[in-house]
Amino acid sequence: MRFLSWSLGIVALLALAVFGLLQLTPVQDRLIDRVIRKNVDNSAAQALFKDDAMRLLVCGSGSPLPHPTRARPCLAVIAGGKFYIVDTGPGSWNQLALRHIPAERIGAILYTHFHSDHIGELGEFNMQTWVAGRPGPLAVYGPEGVQRLVAGYSEAYALDRGYRTAHHGAEMLPPERGEMQAHTLALPADGHRVPAFEDGELKVSVFAVHHEPIEPAVGYRFDYKGRSLVISGDTRRDERIVTAAEGADLLAHEAQAQHLVARMHTLTAEAGRPRISKIFGDIPNYHTSPVEAAELANAAKVPLLLLYHLTPSPPNRIAEQVFMRGVKAVRPEGVVLSDDGTLITLPLAGGAPQVGRFDP
């Protein structure tokens, strides 16, 4: 007992000593300097751009429903020394910034459609990459409507761009580099996948999906040095995704747990929330369930299925199990339930997709 009391006394003295040291200005400054150095060190993120793989980084795995840690939909495809953003959901820029992604390396932004949870941070992506040293105007691709989106955000941020150039100087922030250039992607009537653009050895193609009454809505395929991935965008089950994903290494597909949405529809009605209940009753007809996404991945014979745009986004492991109910019976392996920070690596040397996290 005496030994325990002596030990507790020593611990208390040490705690007081540490607390006292933390009150000293030189100690505080050294700690702050350490944090700042860590936050400006982007060497780990720069390594993602080595030309040894094509990579997919999830910078927004969530849905319009609130979640404490997930941003709205955003995927970053890294290839050829650049990153290409598919959708800019609210909160997604913060997820990239927390991971110290070198913003000046942006290649383009691509939109699947123009729901608010997919477009909310175009202004931030444009401003932040410009300030970081983007070498020219930001290319923004999407289906019909992308011109209006770019024009609207350009006007909304016009004052901001002027302030920043006036403050830091046109030599550092040339106004013309802070602009965006919209590129409207034409879609064939037969629904086939067609080329969108090329950047070096990266080839991007686009295809229509079913997200009615939202038209047009599209998905994308990225091909780089023998590796390929497909991003569904928002869609109900659509066999065109099977065609687009044939021969691909990875299918990133949206997923809505319809059994959970049905319960939310019923329980919000019982709680006297008819407007919210109606929304939950409406949304199942233009989204895909996890089981349906697994069936599409099987039909396309893709090695890996990544589920994103999770509705409702599961907050814990038990909720994840409920969300994925029925998937194992259809696809026992080769399925990843994404989170913000999920990283998929497709080595150019070949081999199976590598699943990990990127949290430097």
C-alpha positions as CSV (number, residue, x, y, z in Angstrom):
1,M,0.0,0.0,0.0
2,R,2.9,2.3,0.9
3,F,4.5,1.5,-2.5
4,L,1.3,2.4,-4.3
5,S,1.0,5.7,-2.5
6,W,4.7,6.5,-3.3
7,S,4.1,5.6,-7.0
8,L,1.0,7.8,-7.2
9,G,3.0,10.6,-5.7
10,I,5.8,10.3,-8.2
11,V,3.2,10.3,-11.1
12,A,1.5,13.4,-9.7
13,L,4.9,15.2,-9.4
14,L,5.8,14.3,-13.0
15,A,2.4,15.5,-14.2
16,L,2.9,18.8,-12.4
17,A,6.3,19.1,-13.9
18,V,5.0,18.5,-17.4
19,F,2.2,20.9,-16.9
20,G,4.7,23.5,-15.7
21,L,6.9,23.0,-18.7
22,L,3.9,23.4,-21.1
23,Q,3.4,26.9,-19.6
24,L,6.8,28.0,-20.7
25,T,6.8,30.1,-24.0
26,P,9.9,28.4,-25.5
27,V,8.3,24.9,-24.9
28,Q,5.0,26.0,-26.4
29,D,6.8,27.5,-29.5
30,R,8.8,24.3,-30.1
31,L,5.6,22.3,-30.0
32,I,3.8,24.7,-32.3
33,D,6.7,24.6,-34.7
34,R,6.6,20.8,-34.8
35,V,2.9,20.8,-35.7
36,I,3.5,23.5,-38.4
37,R,6.3,21.5,-40.0
38,K,4.2,18.4,-40.0
39,N,1.3,20.2,-41.7
40,V,3.4,21.7,-44.4
41,D,5.3,18.5,-45.2
42,N,3.5,16.9,-48.1
43,S,6.2,14.3,-49.0
44,A,3.9,11.4,-48.2
45,A,1.2,12.8,-50.6
46,Q,3.8,13.6,-53.3
47,A,4.7,9.8,-53.2
48,L,1.1,9.1,-54.4
49,F,2.1,10.6,-57.8
50,K,4.9,8.2,-58.5
51,D,4.3,6.8,-62.0
52,D,4.1,3.2,-60.7
53,A,0.3,2.9,-60.4
54,M,-3.0,4.4,-61.0
55,R,-4.7,5.3,-57.7
56,L,-8.2,6.2,-56.5
57,L,-8.4,8.2,-53.3
58,V,-11.9,8.6,-51.7
59,C,-12.3,12.3,-50.6
60,G,-16.0,12.0,-50.0
61,S,-17.8,8.8,-49.3
62,G,-21.0,10.2,-47.9
63,S,-24.5,11.3,-49.0
64,P,-26.7,14.3,-48.5
65,L,-27.6,13.0,-45.0
66,P,-25.4,14.5,-42.3
67,H,-22.4,12.5,-41.0
68,P,-19.7,13.7,-38.5
69,T,-16.7,12.5,-40.6
70,R,-17.7,11.8,-44.2
71,A,-17.7,14.4,-46.9
72,R,-20.3,14.3,-49.7
73,P,-19.3,12.5,-52.9
74,C,-15.8,13.1,-54.3
75,L,-13.3,10.7,-55.8
76,A,-9.7,11.6,-56.8
77,V,-8.1,9.6,-59.6
78,I,-4.3,9.9,-59.6
79,A,-2.4,9.1,-62.7
80,G,0.4,10.6,-64.8
81,G,1.5,13.0,-62.2
82,K,-1.9,14.6,-61.8
83,F,-5.1,14.1,-59.9
84,Y,-8.6,14.3,-61.5
85,I,-11.6,15.0,-59.3
86,V,-15.0,13.3,-59.9
87,D,-17.6,15.5,-58.2
88,T,-16.9,18.0,-55.5
89,G,-19.3,17.3,-52.6
90,P,-19.4,19.6,-49.6
91,G,-16.5,18.9,-47.3
92,S,-14.4,17.2,-49.9
93,W,-11.8,19.9,-50.3
94,N,-11.1,19.7,-46.5
95,Q,-10.5,15.9,-46.8
96,L,-7.9,16.5,-49.5
97,A,-6.3,19.4,-47.7
98,L,-6.0,17.3,-44.5
99,R,-4.0,14.8,-46.5
100,H,-1.7,17.5,-47.9
101,I,-2.5,16.6,-51.5
102,P,-0.4,19.0,-53.7
103,A,-3.3,21.1,-55.1
104,E,-1.3,22.5,-58.0
105,R,-1.2,19.0,-59.5
106,I,-4.9,19.1,-60.4
107,G,-5.6,17.9,-63.9
108,A,-9.4,18.5,-64.2
109,I,-12.7,18.3,-62.5
110,L,-15.4,16.0,-63.9
111,Y,-19.1,16.0,-62.9
112,T,-21.5,13.1,-63.0
113,H,-24.6,15.4,-62.6
114,F,-25.5,18.6,-60.8
115,H,-27.2,17.7,-57.6
116,S,-26.0,19.9,-54.8
117,D,-24.2,17.1,-52.9
118,H,-22.0,16.7,-56.0
119,I,-21.2,20.3,-56.9
120,G,-21.0,22.2,-53.6
121,E,-17.2,22.9,-53.5
122,L,-16.3,23.8,-57.1
123,G,-15.5,27.3,-56.0
124,E,-13.1,26.1,-53.3
125,F,-11.4,23.6,-55.6
126,N,-10.9,26.4,-58.1
127,M,-9.6,28.9,-55.6
128,Q,-7.4,26.6,-53.6
129,T,-5.7,25.0,-56.6
130,W,-5.1,28.5,-58.1
131,V,-3.6,29.8,-54.9
132,A,-1.4,26.7,-54.7
133,G,0.1,27.5,-58.1
134,R,-2.0,25.7,-60.7
135,P,-0.3,26.5,-64.1
136,G,-3.5,27.5,-66.0
137,P,-7.3,27.7,-65.9
138,L,-9.1,24.8,-64.4
139,A,-10.7,22.4,-66.9
140,V,-14.2,21.4,-65.8
141,Y,-15.9,18.5,-67.7
142,G,-19.5,17.4,-67.4
143,P,-22.7,16.7,-69.4
144,E,-25.0,19.4,-70.6
145,G,-25.4,22.0,-67.9
146,V,-21.7,22.3,-66.9
147,Q,-21.5,25.7,-68.7
148,R,-24.1,27.1,-66.3
149,L,-22.4,25.6,-63.3
150,V,-19.0,27.1,-64.1
151,A,-20.5,30.4,-65.0
152,G,-22.4,30.6,-61.7
153,Y,-19.4,29.7,-59.6
154,S,-17.2,32.1,-61.5
155,E,-19.5,34.9,-60.8
156,A,-20.0,33.9,-57.1
157,Y,-16.2,33.9,-56.6
158,A,-15.3,36.9,-58.8
159,L,-14.9,39.3,-55.9
160,D,-12.8,36.8,-54.0
161,R,-10.4,36.4,-56.9
162,G,-10.1,40.1,-57.2
163,Y,-9.3,40.5,-53.5
164,R,-6.6,37.8,-53.6
165,T,-4.9,39.2,-56.7
166,A,-4.9,42.7,-55.2
167,H,-3.5,41.4,-51.9
168,H,-0.8,39.1,-53.2
169,G,-0.1,40.6,-56.6
170,A,-0.8,39.5,-60.1
171,E,2.7,38.0,-60.4
172,M,1.8,35.4,-57.8
173,L,-1.9,35.1,-58.6
174,P,-2.4,35.9,-62.3
175,P,-6.1,36.5,-62.8
176,E,-6.3,34.4,-65.9
177,R,-5.1,31.3,-64.1
178,G,-7.9,31.6,-61.6
179,E,-10.5,31.1,-64.3
180,M,-12.4,27.9,-65.2
181,Q,-13.0,26.5,-68.6
182,A,-16.2,24.4,-69.1
183,H,-16.2,21.4,-71.4
184,T,-19.6,20.0,-72.3
185,L,-19.5,16.3,-73.0
186,A,-21.8,15.0,-75.8
187,L,-23.5,11.7,-75.2
188,P,-24.7,9.4,-78.1
189,A,-28.3,8.4,-78.2
190,D,-27.5,4.7,-78.0
191,G,-25.9,5.0,-74.5
192,H,-22.5,3.7,-75.6
193,R,-19.3,4.9,-73.9
194,V,-17.5,7.6,-75.8
195,P,-14.2,9.4,-75.4
196,A,-14.3,12.5,-73.1
197,F,-10.7,13.7,-73.2
198,E,-7.1,12.5,-73.1
199,D,-4.2,13.8,-71.0
200,G,-0.9,12.2,-72.0
201,E,-1.4,8.4,-71.6
202,L,-4.6,8.9,-69.6
203,K,-7.8,8.2,-71.5
204,V,-11.1,9.2,-70.0
205,S,-14.5,8.1,-71.5
206,V,-18.0,8.9,-70.5
207,F,-21.3,7.0,-70.6
208,A,-24.9,7.8,-69.6
209,V,-26.6,6.3,-66.6
210,H,-30.2,6.2,-65.3
211,H,-30.8,8.8,-62.6
212,E,-34.2,10.1,-63.8
213,P,-35.6,12.7,-63.5
214,I,-32.0,14.0,-63.5
215,E,-30.9,14.1,-67.1
216,P,-28.3,13.9,-68.2
217,A,-26.3,11.9,-65.6
218,V,-23.1,10.1,-66.4
219,G,-20.4,7.8,-65.3
220,Y,-16.7,7.7,-66.2
221,R,-14.0,5.2,-67.1
222,F,-10.3,6.0,-66.7
223,D,-7.6,4.0,-68.6
224,Y,-3.9,4.4,-67.9
225,K,-1.1,2.2,-69.0
226,G,-3.0,-1.0,-68.9
227,R,-5.0,-0.3,-65.7
228,S,-8.6,0.9,-65.6
229,L,-11.3,2.0,-63.2
230,V,-15.0,3.0,-63.6
231,I,-17.0,5.4,-61.5
232,S,-20.8,5.0,-61.7
233,G,-22.0,8.4,-60.5
234,D,-25.6,8.4,-59.1
235,T,-27.8,5.8,-60.9
236,R,-30.4,3.2,-60.4
237,R,-29.3,-0.3,-61.4
238,D,-28.0,0.1,-65.0
239,E,-26.7,-2.7,-67.2
240,R,-24.7,-0.1,-69.2
241,I,-22.3,0.0,-66.2
242,V,-21.5,-3.7,-66.9
243,T,-20.5,-2.8,-70.5
244,A,-18.5,0.2,-69.3
245,A,-16.7,-1.9,-66.7
246,E,-15.8,-4.9,-68.7
247,G,-12.0,-5.5,-68.5
248,A,-11.6,-2.9,-65.7
249,D,-9.7,-3.5,-62.5
250,L,-12.0,-1.5,-60.2
251,L,-15.7,-0.4,-60.2
252,A,-16.5,2.4,-57.8
253,H,-20.3,2.3,-57.5
254,E,-22.8,4.3,-55.4
255,A,-24.8,2.4,-52.9
256,Q,-28.0,3.0,-51.1
257,A,-29.3,0.6,-48.4
258,Q,-32.9,0.4,-49.5
259,H,-33.9,-1.6,-46.5
260,L,-32.7,1.1,-44.2
261,V,-34.2,3.9,-46.3
262,A,-37.6,2.1,-46.1
263,R,-37.4,2.0,-42.3
264,M,-36.5,5.7,-42.3
265,H,-39.5,6.4,-44.6
266,T,-41.8,4.6,-42.1
267,L,-40.4,6.0,-38.9
268,T,-40.2,9.6,-40.0
269,A,-43.9,9.4,-40.9
270,E,-44.7,8.0,-37.5
271,A,-42.7,10.8,-35.9
272,G,-44.8,13.4,-37.7
273,R,-42.2,14.4,-40.3
274,P,-44.2,14.0,-43.5
275,R,-41.9,16.0,-45.8
276,I,-38.8,14.0,-44.7
277,S,-40.8,10.8,-45.0
278,K,-41.8,11.6,-48.6
279,I,-38.2,12.2,-49.5
280,F,-37.2,8.8,-48.1
281,G,-40.1,7.3,-50.0
282,D,-39.0,9.0,-53.3
283,I,-35.2,8.3,-53.4
284,P,-35.1,4.5,-53.8
285,N,-36.2,4.6,-57.5
286,Y,-33.0,6.4,-58.6
287,H,-30.3,4.7,-56.6
288,T,-28.6,1.3,-56.5
289,S,-28.5,-1.1,-53.5
290,P,-25.3,-2.7,-52.3
291,V,-26.5,-6.1,-53.5
292,E,-27.4,-4.7,-56.9
293,A,-24.0,-3.1,-57.2
294,A,-22.4,-6.4,-56.3
295,E,-24.4,-8.2,-59.0
296,L,-23.3,-5.6,-61.6
297,A,-19.6,-6.1,-60.5
298,N,-20.0,-9.8,-60.9
299,A,-21.5,-9.4,-64.3
300,A,-18.6,-7.1,-65.4
301,K,-16.1,-9.5,-63.8
302,V,-14.2,-6.7,-62.1
303,P,-11.7,-7.9,-59.4
304,L,-12.7,-5.1,-56.9
305,L,-15.9,-3.3,-56.1
306,L,-15.7,-0.1,-54.1
307,L,-19.0,1.2,-52.6
308,Y,-19.2,5.0,-52.1
309,H,-21.9,7.7,-51.8
310,L,-23.3,5.6,-49.0
311,T,-26.9,6.3,-48.1
312,P,-27.4,6.4,-45.2
313,S,-23.7,6.5,-44.3
314,P,-23.0,3.9,-41.5
315,P,-21.6,5.5,-38.3
316,N,-20.0,2.3,-36.9
317,R,-19.2,-1.3,-37.5
318,I,-22.6,-2.7,-36.6
319,A,-24.3,-0.2,-38.9
320,E,-21.8,-1.3,-41.6
321,Q,-23.0,-4.9,-41.2
322,V,-26.6,-3.8,-41.5
323,F,-25.8,-1.7,-44.6
324,M,-24.0,-4.6,-46.3
325,R,-26.8,-7.1,-45.5
326,G,-27.1,-9.6,-48.3
327,V,-23.9,-8.7,-50.2
328,K,-21.8,-11.7,-49.1
329,A,-24.4,-14.1,-50.5
330,V,-23.9,-12.4,-53.9
331,R,-20.2,-11.5,-53.8
332,P,-18.3,-13.2,-51.0
333,E,-15.1,-11.2,-51.6
334,G,-13.7,-8.3,-53.6
335,V,-16.0,-5.6,-52.0
336,V,-14.8,-2.6,-50.1
337,L,-17.1,-0.3,-48.1
338,S,-15.3,3.0,-48.5
339,D,-14.6,5.7,-46.0
340,D,-13.0,9.1,-46.5
341,G,-9.3,8.3,-47.0
342,T,-9.7,4.9,-48.6
343,L,-7.0,4.4,-51.1
344,I,-7.0,1.9,-54.0
345,T,-3.8,1.3,-55.8
346,L,-3.6,-0.4,-59.2
347,P,0.1,-1.2,-59.8
348,L,1.2,-0.6,-63.4
349,A,3.4,-3.7,-63.1
350,G,0.1,-5.7,-62.7
351,G,-1.4,-7.7,-59.9
352,A,-4.4,-7.4,-57.8
353,P,-5.8,-4.0,-56.6
354,Q,-4.3,-3.0,-53.3
355,V,-6.7,-1.6,-50.6
356,G,-5.5,0.7,-47.9
357,R,-5.9,4.1,-46.3
358,F,-4.1,7.3,-46.8
359,D,-3.9,9.3,-43.5
360,P,-0.4,10.9,-43.4
